[in-house]
Amino acid sequence: MSLQIRPLSYALGAEIIGVDWAKAVDADTFRQIHRAFLEHDGVLLFRGQKITSEQHIAFSRLFGELQSNADGAARFRHPNHSEIGLVYNPRVKGKPTDQYQGERWHTDHSFTLVPPAMSLLRSIEIPDVGGDTMFANMYRGYESLSDGMKKVIDGLEAVHVGSGNRIDHSTPERLAETTRRNQVVQPLVRIHPETGRKALYLGEFPKVRQFVGMTPEESKPLIMFLCEHATRPQFCYRHVWRKDDLIMWDNRCLMHMAIGDYDKTQNRDMERVTVKGTPSGYVYDERAN
């Protein structure tokens, strides 16, 4: 299969032209795609992918074992495929709310002990204007720091916090237990298992709440500095969605954010499949600190 690879920005990303995921892809084509994924720092775009949910799953499975969405909130679960998470803005009695998903810089499911390697998001219906997704290159975020700052942060561990339906508020005991189970410590600087490069592994406060051995109040200024540093325009790519786009990104070296700048009476509906990564981190127990 003949491929064209077009850079999306100076900071990261490439568009792959000449691939139709509704058809079988041979091993050599897949190797080219995987190489481009690593060489272009973890974002690939495939336009005009008029594929089914089953084809979306099959394509994603080429990259590894898929994560189940069975334990996610019911309204964000696909009715027929546990591998697919629904990304849309919920409505209350048919009317749009002010909520939208992914509004802070983050990396998917970083509060778990097996955080994802990559996510693959397909646009089903998009608003007329807005609703873009931004990506930040965390390789560049780390590599552009001073040597002194690198020495400060290289050994730090950050507490990543889950929220939403993962936290059970039914009793004080359940609240304490589910909160503990959804606080995972991850290294602030991770070495990418395929490229060997160092990258910041971070999210905005309070998705990352504190560093181990420090209070949230002490940690917040450094978390904010690193996030602001890593998301400078020269390190970012802003994706303007079209219908039937499929974009995949590497959670091990990127942060991303959905932008809520669109008419909430219009739909922004997408389907996401997530590829499992490797085990990382440990459960944080405030009682031991």
Buried (B, 14 or more C-beta within 10 A) or exposed (E): BEEEBEEBBEBBBBBBBEBBBEEEBEEEBBEBBBEBBBEBBBBBBBBEBEBEBEBBBBBBEEBBEBBBBEEBEEEBBBEEBBBBBBBBBEBEEEEBEEEBBBEEBBBBBBBBBBBBBBBBBBBBEBBEEBBBBBBBBBBBBBBBBEEEBEEEBEEBBBBBBBEEEBBBEEEEEEEEEBBEBBBBBBBBBBEBEEBEBBBBBBBBBBBBBBBBEBEBEEBBEBBEEBBEBBBEEEBBBBBEBEEBBBBBBBBBBBBBBBBBEBEBEBBBBBBBBBBBBEEBBEEBEEEEE
